Amino acid sequence: MITTLFQYSLGISIPLFILWCIYRVSLSSEKRFKTNRIILLCSYFVSLLMFPVLMLLPYATSRPVYGTVIIFSKNSALIPDIITTLSYIWIVGVAVISIATIIEMAHIYYVVKKSKKVEFEGKIIHVSDNMKLSPFSFWNLIIMNRHDFTNNPDLIISHESGHQIYHHTWDIMMAQIVAVICWYNPAAWLLKSELKTLHEYQADAFTLARGYDAQKYQLFIIEKAVGSKLPTITNNLSHTKLRKRISMMNRPEKTSVSHLLRYLLPVAGIIIGIIALNTHVVKATLTPIKRIVSENSSINSKSRLEYDVYMDGKEIPNDRLNEINPNTIKSITVHKNDNRTQLEIYTNQSEQE
């Protein structure tokens, strides 16, 4: 079970990394927040769903393919041991990140529990006595310290209301789940960071659209940047990358053809991810290995009748299997379903030809 989950995690990581690279290079500086958010969320959904779908598909081949394809080579017996070892390392990492996430949730609960509920313009605000606490929101909660509530309640509530209206907490929780599953993959954390930055862009635009002075607002978020560090699963006004946020507020939206064409790149990324996941090497590594044919294995007379054998692209009788020199075998591909098993044997002689 652990091995299967780890292989699923590996399958998620490949398209996740490809799509993050494309977004970071081509779209992260674009001032189309709604479209960019859709693309980021689609990157998550495509990564989560692409792997299990592709694992059910056969390989492309010139002959009819039956069932799932698994590749075996001389050293393929080592694959289960390596995957099993990595699986146990992976599950330890999942446990550690999960515990860290639970601790963050507990910290939020502690802050809310210790704060005082105050009604302001129809909203319930949780006001804390911790003067170093920067404003943040989580689901339908808005939390700030007493000093901010006294001096800048309108500005802060407007910003945090933007997070709530756009339902940003849903995005962050999904990104956190993916980060737990793929904790070893830098793209999982970097994509989450991109998503949080985009949330701040949206909340900033929401606040300025309500008539607040841009210069005053920018000075305020710079001031809030010195506040205490908050849990990574919250939306907070003093989020990092302030220079990028201020630059984005002052940047006009570009509508040139070259900028619009950039949005075709994620489609190319999805295609690349599909190709990568459907290659022999990747699929053989990620697909749970249920059967191994080694170079020393023997096939009895009863099982020989169940095999269609091809050697270097040519069909051969089952009787010739015992005549093949194991040292010349480069790889064996097995195509199998309930009714038929097909062996494709490739030898070093095929390279010489």
N, C-alpha and C positions, 0 to 999 in steps of 0.2 A: 504493500500500500504506500509506504513512504517513498519507495523507488519510483512508483508511478507518478506520484505527486511531484517529485523532483524533476522527472522528465517533462511533465506538464509545465513546470516553472521554466525549464530550459527553452521549451517551445515558445513561451510567452516572450522571453528575453530577446529573441532574434528580431522579430518585427518591431518590438518596442524600441530597441536600439536604433534600427534603421529609421523609424519614423521620428524619433527624437532628433537625430542628426539632421534630417531634412527640415524639420520645423525650426531648429536652432539657426541653421544657415540661411534659410529663405524667408521665414515668416515671423520670427520673433520680434522684428522691428516694425512690422506693419501695424498701422493704426486702424485695424478692423477687428475690434475686440470680440464681437459676437461670432464672427466667422472663425477667428482663431480659436476661440473656446470650443466651438463645434469640432474643429479639426483635432484639437488635443483630446477631447473626449472620444472622438471616433478612433483615435490612435490607441486608446485604452481598450475600447470594445473590439476593435479589429485584432489586437494582440491577444486578447483573452479568448476570442472565438475562433481565430484562424487556425491555431494549432490542432484542436480536437477535430475540426472539419477536415483538414488536410491529412491527418493520420488515418482517416477512413477512406481516402482516395487511393487508387492504384497509381503506380508509376506510369508515365508515358512510355510506350514501347511500340515497336512495329508489329508485335504479335498480340493476340488477346491476352489480357492479364487477369488472373483469377485471384481475388482476395487481396490481402495485405502483403506487401513485398518486404522481405527482410534480407539484408546482405550479410554474408559471413565471409571472413577471410581466415588466413592461418592463425592470426592473433585474436580472432573474435572471441575466443573463450575468456580472454582477459576483460572484455567489456563489462560483463555482469558484475565482476568484483570491483572494478573501478567505479561504476555507477552506484553500486551499493555503498561503497565507502563515502563517496561524495554526498549521497543521500542523507547519511547520518550527520555529516558536517552541516548540510543544508538545514536539517530539521532543528539543529541546535541554534543556528542563526535565526531561524523563524521564531523559536521560543524566546530568544533574547530580545528581538525587535518587538515581539508581541507584548512582552512584559514592560518594555519601555513605553509602548503606546498606552497600556493600561495605567502606568504611573502618570502619564500626561493627563489622561482622563480624570484620574483621581485628583490631580493638582487643580484642574479646572473646577471640579466639584468642591474642593476645599475653598478656593477663592470665592465661588458663588455663595457657599454656605456662610462664609465669614462676612460677606458684604450685606449692605442694607438695601432693601427694595424701595425705590422711589418712583412715583409716577410722574412722567413728564410728557406733556402733549399727547396723552393717550397711550404712551409706551411705558412699560415697566423697565426701569434701569437699575442695574445692580451697582451700587456705589461702594467702593472699597476704601478703607483707611490707609492702605498701602500707597503712599505718595509716589513710589517708584514704578507703580504698575501702569503700563501703557494701555490705552483703550483696545478692546478686542471684542469680537462677537463669535458666538458658537451656537449653531442652530437659531433659535428665536431669542437667545440671550444677548444682551449688550452689557458689557462690564467696563467701568472706568473708575479712576480714583476720585476722591472728593474734590481735589483742586481742579481737575478738568471739568467736573460736573458744575462747579461754581463759575468757571470762567469761559468755557467753550462748549457748552452742551449742544447747541444747535449744529455746529460744525461736525462734531464727533458723531452725533446720532445720525446725521445725514449720511456720513460715510459708511457707518456700520449698517444702516438701513439698506444701503446699496448692496452690501454683501447678502443681507437677508432676502431682499427682493429677487436677486439673481440665484438664490439657493446655492451659494458657493460651498457651504459645508458638505453638501452631497458630493461635490467634486473632490474635495480634500479627503473625505473618508474613503472614496474609491481609490484615490491615488495612494493613500496610506496602506490599504489592503494589498495593492500591487507591490508597493515597496516592501511589505513584509514577505510576500511570496518570492519576490526577486531581489532580496536584500543584497546579493552579491553583484548585481548589475548596476553600474553607475547611472545608466539611462533611467532606471526606475526613480531614482532620487532627483536627477536633473529634470526629468519631465514633471515631477511634482513641483519643483522649484519654479519652472516655467508657468505652471498652472496657477500657483500662488501669486506670481508677479502679474499675470494677466488679470487675476481677480482684483488686484489693487488698481490696475489701469481702469477697469470697469467701475469700481467704486469711486475712484477719483473723478472720472467723467460724469458719473451720476451726481456727485456733489456739486461740481462746477455748473452742471446743467440746471441746478436749482437756484442759480444766481449768486453764488458766493464768489468773492473776489479771489482771483487765481493767485495773486502774489501773497495775499494774507494766508491763503490755504497752504501754499508751498512752504512758507516760513513756519507754519504751525507743524506740518509733518516732519520738518527738519528738527524742530524742537523735541518732538515726541520720539525721535530716533534714539535718544539717549536713555529711554526708559528701560525697564527690566526686560529680560528675555522671556518670551512667552512660548507656550507649547506650540509645536509645529503643526498641530491639527486645528488651530484656530485661525480666524481671519483677523488680522490686527492692523491698525492704522499706521503703526511705526514699522511696517515691513521694510526689509533691507532694499538695496538697489534704488536709493532715493534719487540719485542723479538720472537714472533711466526713467523713473516715474515723472520727474519734473520735465525732462526732455520730451517725454511722450505727451504731456499736457500742452506743451507749447508747439508741438509739431502738427502741421496741417495733414489731413488725410490725402494720400496720393492715389490717383485713379488712372494712372497711365497703363497702357497695355502691358508693358514689361512687368509692372507690379502685379497686375491681375493674373498674368501667366504663372507667377510663382505658386499660385494655388493649385496648379496642375501637378506640382512635384509630389505632394502626399500620395496622389494616385500612383505615380511611378514608384514611390516607396512601398506601397502595398503590393504591387506587382513583384518588386524585388524580394520582398519578404516571402511571398508565395513560392517564388522560384527557390529561394534559399532553404525553406522548410521542406521542399519537395525533392531536394537532391538526395542521391543515394547515401552519401556519407552522413548527412545530418539526420535523415530519417532513420537510418540504421542505428544511430546513437540514441535518438530520442524515443523510438518505438520500444515498448517493453519487449524484451527478448524472451520468447516462450520455448524456443527450440534451437539447438545449435547442431550443425553438421560439421564435425571436425575432420581434419585430413586423415585421421586414423580410424574414423568410424566405418563400420561395415554395414552393408545393406543386404538383408537376407532375401531369399528367393520370393517370399510372399510380398515383401514391401517393394521389390523391384517392379512388380506388376502395376504399382500405383504411381510410378514416376514416368513423366515425359522428360527425357534428358537431352539437353543441347550442349555441345562442347564447341566453344569458339564460334557460336552462331549456327552450327550444323547439328541436326538431330542425329543421335546415335542410339543404338540398342542398349537396353539396361545391362546386358551381359558385359558390355565394354567398360562398365564402371570400375571393376576390379583390375582392369588393365592400365588404368591411368596412374602415372607416377605421382604420388602426393607432393613431391618436391617441385613439380611443375605447375601446381595449382596456384593461381593468383587470387581468385575469389570464387565464391559460390553464391548465386542468387536464388532464393526460393520463392516461388509463386504458389500460394496455397489457398484452397478453400475446402469445404466439407467433402467435395466430390473429386477433386483433382489436385495433384501436386506436380509442379513443373520445376526442374532444376536447370539452371544455366551456369555452366562451368566455364571459367575463363582461365587459360593457362598462359605461361610465358611465351609459348610458341605463337600465340596470336599477335604479340607485339613484334616478333621477328618477321611475321608475314606482312 
